[in-house]
Structures are given as C-alpha cells and as structure tokens.
Amino acid sequence: MGILDSKVPKGPLAAKWTQHKNDINLVNPANKRNIDIIVVGTGLAGGSAAATLAELGYNVKTFCYQDSPRRAHSIAAQGGINAAKNYQGDGDSPYRLFYDTIKGGDYRSREANVYRLAEESANIIDQCVAQGVPFAREYGGMLDNRSFGGVLVSRTFYAKGQTGQQLLLGAYSAMNRQINRGKIQSFNRHEMMDMVLVDGKARGIIARDLVTGKIERHSAHAVVLATGGYGNVFFLSTNAMGSNVMAAWRAHRRGAFFANPCFTQIHPTCIPVSGDHQSKLTLMSESLRNDGRIWVPKRKDDAIAIREGKLKPIQLKEEDRDYYLERRYPAFGNLVPRDVASRAAKERCDAGFGVNKTGEAVYLDFASAIQRYGEEEALTHGIKNADDKEITRLGKKVVEAKYGNLFQMYEKIVDENPYETPMMIYPAVHYTMGGLWVDYNLQTTIEGCYCAGEANFSDHGANRLGASALMQGLADGYFVLPYTIGDYLSKDIRTGAIPTDSPEFDAAEKTVQDRLDKLMAGSGQHSVDFYHKKLGKIMWDKCGMARNAEHLQEAIDEISALRADFWANVKIPGKADGMNQELEKAGRVADFLELGELFAKDALTRNESCGGHFREEYQTAEGEALRDDENFKFVSAWEYKGEPKDAVLHKEELKYENIELKTRSYK
C-alpha cells in the first residue's frame, strides 16, 4: 500500500489555482507547433480540451467511436450547468458552490480541485454565451437560473431540457474551426484499444478503425482520456448503449490507478424498468424536481389498488398522499441530493408503496405547479376571477415552456400524458464518480497520460450534485487541462516527433491483436449481451443502491466465474478484419467483467456508508448513510496486478482545512 501525492499547491485555498498558474512552466507558441497531443473522447470534456489545445497551437488528434463528435453522450444531458454567478442575488458565491459540492459528495472529494471548479464555473458561462449557446433568459433578457438538488440557491443555467446538446454544439463548432485550420485531425469511428508507453511515459495509442477493422498506430507527446463513465457495467443505465470503460481500463492495465470504482450515482428520476426486453433506461431531468412533487399513497391498500388498475392516482385525495421527501427533509424537500432521493424512493417501494405493476415506481406530480403558475399567469394578464379551466390552461403553457421536450419524451415512451396524470419514476444508474486517479494537474499515475471529465474521479466525492457534470467537463477542458498539460510538455520541446516503429508500439499492437484473436476464438455458446445482462443483474442486485458484505463477496465470486465463462464461450459472428459491432461490444464487456469485480472489491473494502455507496451495516437509526471519517477519509486508488482480486490499494488521504466535517443533513 502506498500514499499518493496529489501535488496540490501550498497556500490559501482561494489563491492556490491562481498561484499555480503563475508558477508552472509554459510552452511558447513556436514550440507548440512541434508538439502532438492525442485526445480520446470528444464529448464536452474532450471536445473542449481538443479545441482549446489546438487554439493554443498544439497539433491535436481526436478519437471517438461515434460517427461524429456530436453524438457523444454529453448530448443527452438535460437539466443544466451550475455556475456561481449569483444572478439571482440569493447569496451564491464560489465558496458556497464549493461547500455544496463537498457536502453533496459526503466529504469524500479533494478540497483544492473542488474550489478550482467553483472558481472556473463563472468563466464557463461567459465562454459558452460567446459561442452562441442559447441559454434560457428571463423576461428582461438576463440569463435565467433554476435550482437543482442539494442546494439552497438557484445557480443552474439551462437551455430548456437540451443543455448538454447545446453545450456540445458549442464545443463541436470550436473543434470544427480547428479541423478546418488543420490543427485537429479527427478520427471518427475509431476506438482506442491500448495505450503505448515509452520509457514509462504515455507516447501514443493503438486504435481500431471500426469501419475497416484496421489496427492503427498513433503517437503523441501526451495522451488525454476524456471518455466518460462506466455506468453500463450495470447493463441497464441512462448512458448511451455504446458508453464504455475501454480507454480508461486500457490505461489502468498499463499503470494508471483506478480510484473509488464503487462510487456510482443512482439517479432518482428515471422512467422505470418495464421488462426484460429493455437495453437501456431513460433519464427524466432533475430539473423536474423544481416543480414536480414526489409522492406515494399513504395507505398500502391504495398502492395495491393502483398497481392492479383499480384506482387512478388523480382519484387519490391530497390527504391520502405521502409526499415523503417533503415530510422527511423539510428544508430541501423534493430537491435533496440524488443519493438521498433514490434511497428514499427505494425504501417506500420496498415497504410496499410502489405504484406501477412491478411495485418499483413513485409519482412525480405537476398538478400543484400547474395550479400555481396558472394563478400567477392569470393575475399577470389581468384576468380576474379566472375559472379552473383557464387557470389549468395557463399553467400548462408555463410548464410546457420550461419542460415541454421532457414531457413529450415521457409521453412517447410511456403513452401517458404527464400534464394530466403524474409521471412514474424510479432510480437508475446514471453517473460514476469514480474513475482514473488524477493529481491536481489532471495527470494520472502514468506520466504524460491525463484524464478529464467523468472519466476521472477528482471533483464529486461519493455523490455528484445535479448539473455539475457539465460544469466539470467544461472546466477541465476549457480552463484547467490547457494550463496544466503545458507544464509537462515544456520538457518535450526538444524531443521531436514520436516514432511509431519502435518496439513499444510493436508490442502494444501485438497485445491488441492477440486479444482480438482470443475474443474471436470463443466456442460460440452465448452472445455478448447474454453475458452483459448477467453481469448487470449481479451488479444491480448486489452492488446497487444497497450493499452488504455477504452480497459483495458473492458478487466478486460470481463475476470472476462469469468472466471465465465469457472468454471460453462467447459467440462473436463475422470477422475481426472488418466492421463487426459484436466484436466491439465484446471488447467493452470483457473490460466491464474486470471492472465489475474491482467495483465489488472496492465496495467491500470501504466499511462505511457515504453518498452513493450505501452499506446496510453502516447506517443511522433513520436509515441515512453513516460515514467513518476516522478510518475511511481517503481516496481508494487501485493498482492493476493482473486479476482484480490481486489489485493493490493505495490511498490519498483527504485533508479538510477550510471546511468542517459534519454529518450530512438536509432536514
């Protein structure tokens, strides 16, 4: 076991980042033209990093498995992006955003990184407005804000329910400018298969052209990984079906430590599972909790009647409804953090109050919001003595303006009108706080390998607050990485181009080809999805919203056995030297089968409950997470040693010098 050096600068918290930028080495413009950088992943973190690095003068190569960077999963983000602008005059500040993020992560994140994120948040909004991102605006033309979970201010900027899409279009347009200038070479439909190390430094990647099947070598002076999270280890998640851990896991196998893999976020507002036929789940934005009220019937008999179709939710009187979040957490109500809201929904459903046919759903109701907005609109328009019909009509127009595309999406999937009947929601896997360990400069334990956005662990601790993923991705890409990577590259100004005909590239390519051959050599008994679904069920049942030592050990054993069966018996039709989507999936699932075991091992090792990691043995009398700050106030960083069971734990001790450790309370 080792102790990791996070390279956090000395000095006052509020001055660390500015002083660090003043102290680090730079690369002059003439030398930047001779330095190559590979960026794997072109979502918000990767796209913004690539565009900014190219604008600075570096030669950039980007890689994504999609047919266009515009199809990165960042596009699916709905609700908004946080920034400490204090446009509402409600007491917000960088420090309050910092505090809310640390507290929301249940005191398991690095202070200095989070404060830097809060500092840079305001710059992100200015950057995106300059790019033309159409953020929502108030009547007077000022940028509008709404609230998200775990905070008492309104700091979330949004573009209806399409914020991720609009932000990604901004980054994509910035990328396109650099592509047209020849500063970015874009390799779409390419997947990183391995990382190449030369003298211990990341000097390139082996990639596979997913159209032709050709294995390619690409060299650079540094490699940036910005490939998102690993939520699809659960099979069913809100992630795009192609989202995977391959690039990060390849780096892990080459020496990059993997941090806090068990810190996974379960989002409370998703469309419930409807059957075994599903291959993914659909998120309903957290922004809906601004106006929607979450409830279940107070009486179990009513819940049973609703499940059996004998009673409709709109027939239940107000006094017969249990608005359980408002009851349990009056200070924050329906806007408690995601981990808290998810566990509360699970507790009600486990107790028999679920409202869909499977008993695993609660209601998200907009009737009160429609009434409130309707009355306000009637007064604003000078309509006196408006009847209920008119108030409802006006209220629906306001709700449609705020959430129309989300309501439309829900109706298309569920075939119910959410303006007339409450939405049904249930928690689902959404985001991963764990990822590759990085220091203050976003460098992994491999020299020259950097990691940005959701793919790293750095900012969210054990639970991410809503609307902070976009903030982190763009802060890393636009404002952090372009500074810090220069300090490392300043030592490479005389290195010259990195050749791809070295023994290191030969060996890495052989490793990739051998792995592909091994995948294709399976006996052909079961499909890739057969194994992925089995893994997902193990993960959800034993490593999901609630975990215990017995189930985690069972998960470790079962995943190990499933992995052995996968390599012996997986069926992959077609050939490796051409387009083969089953082969693509097989490579990703093979990595999930290793990650899943490490995930369970990490959860088993962490004998406490914090944020999204809830161990049933460690909870308060009220069923809340019970941290153990004396023994587990650290980042778990795992070193690859061949098999997940042999991984070696290293620790980064977390120091809180500017914030008081408290029991997290939202009451």
Protein Blocks (a to p, Z undefined) as FASTA:
>chain_A
ZZddehiaedjfklmmmmmmmmmccddfklmmmpccddehjafklmmmmmmmmmnopacd
dddfbfbfklpmklmpmkbccddeklnonopafklmmmmmmmmnoopacfklmmmmmmmm
mmmmmmmmmnopacdddfkopacddddehiabdfbdcehjllmmmmmmmmmmmmmmmmmn
opaccdehiacfbdcdeehiacbdcdddfknopacddddfbdcddebjaklmnopacbdf
kbccklmmmmmmnopacehkllccddfbdcddfbjkbcbdcdddfklmmmpccdddfblk
lmmmmmnopacfklpcfklpccfklmmmmmnmmmccfklmmmmmmmmmmnopafbfnopa
cdddfklmmmmmmmmmmmmnopghiafklmmmmmmmmmmmmmmmmmmmmmmmnopafklp
ccddddddfbdfbdcdddfkopafbehiacehjllmklnojaccehklmmmmmmmmmmmm
mmmmmmmmmmmmmnopadfkbfklmmmmmmmmmmmmmmmmpgolacfklmmmmmmmmmmm
mmmmbccfklmmmmmmmmmmmmmmmmmmpccehjfkbccfklmmmmmmmmmmmmmmmmmm
mmmmmgcdehjbccfklccfkopacddfklmgccdddddehiaklpccdddddddfkbcc
ddddfZZ
